[in-house]
Amino acid sequence: MKKIFKLTAIVLMFLSIGIFAGAYTPTDNSQPLTAYAAVISQGSRGQTVKTIQTKLKNWGYYKGAIDGIYGAKTKEAVKYFQRKNGLKVDGVVGNQTLKALGISTTSSSQGSSSYTDADVMLLARLIYGEARGESYVGQVAVGAVVLNRIKSASFPNTMAGVIYQKYAFTAVDDGQINLTPNATAKKAAQDAMNGWDPSYGALYYYNPATATSQWIFSRKTTVTIGNHVFAI
């Protein structure tokens, strides 16, 4: 009887070890990463890496395969993107780079779900009228300013309200808002709505070569992209 009890105790002990060992097994690096990971770097794999590669490829930073593998080419593309956007150039996608890429770092982000197709088109028209000669990042930044104004208590809280606010945008005043936007402007509008903000929270932007308001020069600059200075 004692032998049976002893054998049972040994079996239970090994089962217990097996259970706890399984609980502490490190996560396989090949498992998909979520959009909320703190750091994504060379060697990472998963859906978030695919999202990063797709965005970088669409914007002209990356020419490799969209395979979800964070290799040397992806790292170089990330560094290129970081240099162009005033970020720390280390090839590591931390929260700041994720934010600049328009990849949410919080599960509560609503993205573009609260906007209608009409809002997307209106923003695309504004971007096309205001910034079609700027780089893609510069066009997204203009869209981001509109969205930042919608969120601010100092401005109207709708797309049309912000864009058509009196004297707010030159493209509205001179009629360029009525031009048909191209595919780039539409894509820039969508990226801005999805959370990419290259303006770093700016509420204003201006061209220092043509601006005449002394007030706008007094605003704190967040970033300069192409011909536009973005400010808060």
N, C-alpha and C positions, 0 to 999 in steps of 0.2 A: 504494500500500500504506500509506504514511504517512497519507494522507487518511482511509482506512478506519479505521485504528487511532485516529486523533484523534477521528473521529466516534463510534466505539464508546466511547471514554473519556468524551466529553461526555454521551452517553446514560446511561452508568452513574452519572455524577456526579448527574444530575437524578433518576434513580431513587433514589439514596441519599438525596438531600435530601427526596424525597417520603416515603420510609420513615420517616426521623427526624422529619419534620414531623408525620406521622400519630401517631407515638409520643408527642408532646408536646402534642397537641391537648387543650385544657381539657375536662373532663367537662361534658357538657350538663347544665344545672341541672334539666332535666325528668326526668332519670334517677331511678329509685327510690332513696331513701335507706335505708340499713340502720339497724337498731335500735342500732347501735354508733357512730353518728356522734357526734362530740364536741359539735357545735353545730348546732341547727336553728333557723332564724329566718325572719322575713318574707321571702318570695321563694322559699323552699325548696319542693320538690315531691316527691311519692313516697309509697310505702307507709307509711313511718314517720309521715309527716304525717297520713295517714288514720287510723293507729292512735291518734295523739294526739287528733285530732278526735273519734274514736269514744268514747274514754274520757271526754273532757271533756263530750261531749254526754250520755253515759249518767249522768254525775254532776251534770248540771245547770249546768255552767259555760259551755257553748257551744250556740248555737241555729242556727248556720249549716249549710251543706251539707257533707257528708263527701265532699270532692272531691280530697283530697290536695294542695291548694294552700294554702300558709301565707300567708293574706292578713291584712288588718287585723282582721277578726272573730276569726280564730284567735288572733292576737296578744293581743287584748283578753281572750279567754277564758283564755289562758295566764297573763296578768298577774293575773286574778281568782283563778285557782287558786294562783298563787304567794303572793298576799297571804293567802289562807286557810290556807296551809300553812307560813307562816313562812320562805319562800324569798326570795331576792333578786328584787324585782319589776322585771324588765327586758323581759319578753315574749320572752325568748330561752330555748330549751330546751337547756340544757347538761346535763352529767352528773347534777347534783343534782336538777334538775327531772325528767329522765328516770327517775331512781330513784324519786322521789316518785310519778310516774305509773305505776310498776310496769312500766316498759319496761327490759329488761335492757341493761346497757352492756358486758356481756362475753358472748362466744359460748358460755361453759361453763355458763351458767345453766340449771338443770334445770326451773325453773318449777314447775308443779304436777304434773309427770309422775310424781313419786315418791309421790304421794298417791292413795288410792283414793276411790271415790265415797262410801264410808262415812265416810272422814276428812272429806270436804267437808261432808257432812251433819252430822257431829258438831260441827265447827267452827261451822257456821251456827247450830246449836242453842245453842252456847255464846254466840255473838255476840248472838243474839236474847234469850237469858235475861239477859245482862249489860248490853247496850247498845242495846236496841231504841228507847229514847227519845232516843238521841244522833244527831248528824248522820251522814251516810253516811261521811264521812272518819273520824269517831270510831269507827264500827263496824268499819271496815277496820283501824284502829289496834289495837283489841282483838284482832282475829284475828292481827295481826302479832306481838303480844306472845306469843301461844301459839306461833307458829312460831319466834320468837326463843328461846323456852325449849327447844324441841326441839333447836335447834342448840347450845345451851349445855351444857357439861359439868356444870353445877350442877343440871340438871333431867332428868327422864326423856326418852328420845329418841324417843318415839312420841306421836302425837296423843292417843290415849286415856290414855296414861301421864301426860302433862302436865295434861290437862283434869280427870282424876279423881284427881289427887294430893290427898291429904288437906288440907283447909282452903285449897286454892288459889283456888277461885272460889265466890262466894256463890251463883251460879245452880245449882251442883251441890249445895251444902248445903241450899238451900231448895226444891229440886225443879224450878226453872224450866228446867233443862237438858232436861226432858222435854216442854216445849212445842214445838209445831210451828212451825218458823221460816218467816218470810215470804220473798218473793222478794228483798227488799232484803238480808236477812241472808245468803241463799245467795250473792248476787252479791258481797257484801262478803267472804265466806269465799273465794270464787274469786279475787278481786282480791288478797287477802292472800297466797294460795298462789302467785299469779303474780309475786309479788315486790314489790308496793307496800307500803311500810312508813312510814306517816305518823307512827309513834311514834318514829322515828329510833333504832331498835335497843333500845327499852325492854324490860325484863324484867318490869316491874311497872306497875300503874296503880291509882289509887285516887280516890275522891271525897273531897276535903278536908272537905266538910260533914258526912260521916258516918263517916269513918275514925276509929278509936280507937287504933290501934297507933302508938306513938311511933317505933318502928323505921322504919316506912314513910316518915315525914316526914324521916328522915335521908338517904334515897336522893337521888341527884342527878337533878334534873328534866331531861328531854329536851324536852318540849313539853306544853302544856296544850290539850286539845281538848274543848270543851263543859264538862261537869261532871267530866271525868277529867283527872287529872295523871298523865303517863307518866314513868317513871323507870328508872334502871339501878342 
